[in-house]
Amino acid sequence: MTDTATPAPLFRAPLELRWRDLDAFNHVNNSNFLTYLEETRIRWFASWNGEWVTEAVAPLLAAVQLNYRAPIPYPSEVAVELYAERIGSTSLTIGHRIVSADGATLYCDGHVVVVWIDRASGRPVPLPAAVLQAIKG
């Protein structure tokens, strides 16, 4: 069951499972969870008004935490939900959940830390305006 205390997500994306995602136990291999999260983050970023990546500035994944709660069987309909857990000056901690399409089953939760950097120096830079606007609504 999902946690009823979880806030409404900032972004929710349905995902289709692929046969190649499965392992010998006929459920989604744990490594594919990261791919699902990455794809959903990029969809969310691409939905923003304004630039979140440029020739000069780009987001980098600095940390990942995944809590595997239940295996995802095949076939299944799933969705990835994203939340803003912490907004820093140069980083954003994005909470995530992979759930059944109806929200009744929690397969995975956790968070990632994304840092925006100057491509030339590799040093952190302030969050782009598009990031702040997307989070604050």
CORJO-V496778 format. One record per backbone hydrogen bond with DSSP energy under -0.5 kcal/mol. CO is the residue of the C=O (numbers start at 1). NH is the residue of the N-H. E is the energy in kcal/mol with one decimal. If there is no record, write none. Layout:
co: (CO,CO)
nh: (NH,NH)
e: (E,E)
This chain:
co: (2,3,11,13,15,18,19,21,23,26,27,29,29,30,30,31,31,32,33,34,35,36,37,38,39,40,41,42,43,44,45,48,51,56,57,58,60,60,63,65,66,67,67,71,72,76,76,77,78,79,80,81,82,82,83,83,86,86,89,90,91,92,92,93,93,93,94,95,96,97,97,98,98,99,100,105,105,107,107,108,109,110,111,112,112,113,113,114,115,116,117,117,118,123,128,128,129,130,131,132,133)
nh: (4,6,82,80,78,21,22,29,26,74,23,32,33,33,34,34,35,36,37,38,39,40,41,42,43,44,45,46,47,47,48,50,130,119,54,117,62,115,113,111,68,69,109,73,28,17,78,101,15,99,13,97,10,11,85,95,88,93,127,116,88,94,114,85,86,95,112,83,110,81,99,107,108,79,103,100,107,69,70,98,67,96,65,94,114,62,63,92,60,125,58,119,122,118,131,132,133,134,135,136,137)
e: (-0.6,-1.6,-2.7,-2.6,-1.2,-2.1,-1.7,-3.1,-2.1,-1.2,-2.0,-1.7,-0.5,-1.2,-0.6,-0.6,-0.8,-2.4,-2.2,-2.6,-2.7,-2.0,-2.5,-2.5,-2.2,-2.5,-3.1,-2.7,-1.0,-0.9,-1.5,-0.6,-0.6,-3.0,-3.2,-3.0,-0.6,-2.8,-2.2,-1.4,-0.6,-0.7,-1.6,-0.7,-2.6,-0.6,-0.5,-2.6,-2.4,-2.7,-2.5,-1.8,-2.5,-1.3,-0.8,-2.1,-0.6,-3.0,-2.2,-2.4,-3.0,-0.7,-2.8,-2.9,-1.4,-0.7,-2.0,-2.5,-1.4,-2.9,-0.6,-2.9,-1.6,-2.6,-2.4,-2.2,-0.6,-2.6,-1.5,-2.5,-3.1,-2.4,-2.7,-2.7,-0.5,-3.4,-1.2,-2.5,-2.7,-2.6,-2.0,-0.6,-3.0,-3.0,-0.9,-1.6,-2.6,-2.0,-1.8,-2.3,-1.4)
